[in-house]
């Protein structure tokens, strides 16, 4: 994540930095071969996979098994998972892991625009695959939960179990929503909530990765970004389930549609799946990065002088 601002070309870990003498002979030979996949692709896939794995996994454990009690316990697992993902992949891709981050960085922080579509595509695929892995892991728990709750997958009310993958407003909390809001007007407040949360997230990311910010704790940036997500989920989770990430929601939502919930994930809140969980985070992220770039960054740069 520390390279998120200045990754004009996403970098792969250079082979030259590895001392061949320290490697096993088989690994030494492998290190000399060019990798078939670019580093940025591996980084974004693995990082987004882990984000969804820990995030949706914590929701699944809470809803289906009662393992977590209260929203903070879900939020802290999510935040730590993001910190792990950033630490693991930042040197490869900048650890965007989120279309809202990628688009904001391309708009305000110099990230190459021709990389936006490939980054977003990899993020969506990674979220879909991660949701599939979680589905396999929690298959029995899902079946038991739906059987006990008399939930028919794909029928009205099955958002109670579908929420393990995609987000809905207000948060179902493991129960069917009663008259879920589905019209445009009723989605305005949830959309504003998602936009505000994503704007705050991007302001924090920009501040923690801007080299002109002398007070930024470089090594702690991934943890602090993860804790920012924890705080935002604790605030807004009951309202919108706190996505702030179109790939995390849409990729997993698409999987749930393929896994038996059918059209329901795209019908419960009407067009909210698009306006609240895709358009709003992208808009909020763009605004947050813009506010940072126009209001804070110039003062940090002046302090450097």
Secondary structure, DSSP 8 states (H G I E B T S, - for coil): -TTTTT-SS-----GGGS-GGGS-HHHHHHHHS--SS-HHHHHHHHHHHHHHHHHHHHHHIIIII--S-SHHHHHHHHHHHHHHHHHHHHHHH----SHHHHHHHHHHS---GGGHHHHHHHHHHHHHHHHHHHHHHTHHHHHHHHHHTT--TTSTTTHHHHTTTS--SS--TTS--SS---STTHHHHHHHHHHHHHHHHHHHHHHHH-TT-TT--GGGHHHHHHHHHHHHHHHHHHHH-----HHHHHHHHHHHIIIIITTGGGTTTTTHHHIIIIIHHHHHHHHHHHHIIIIIHHHHHHHH-
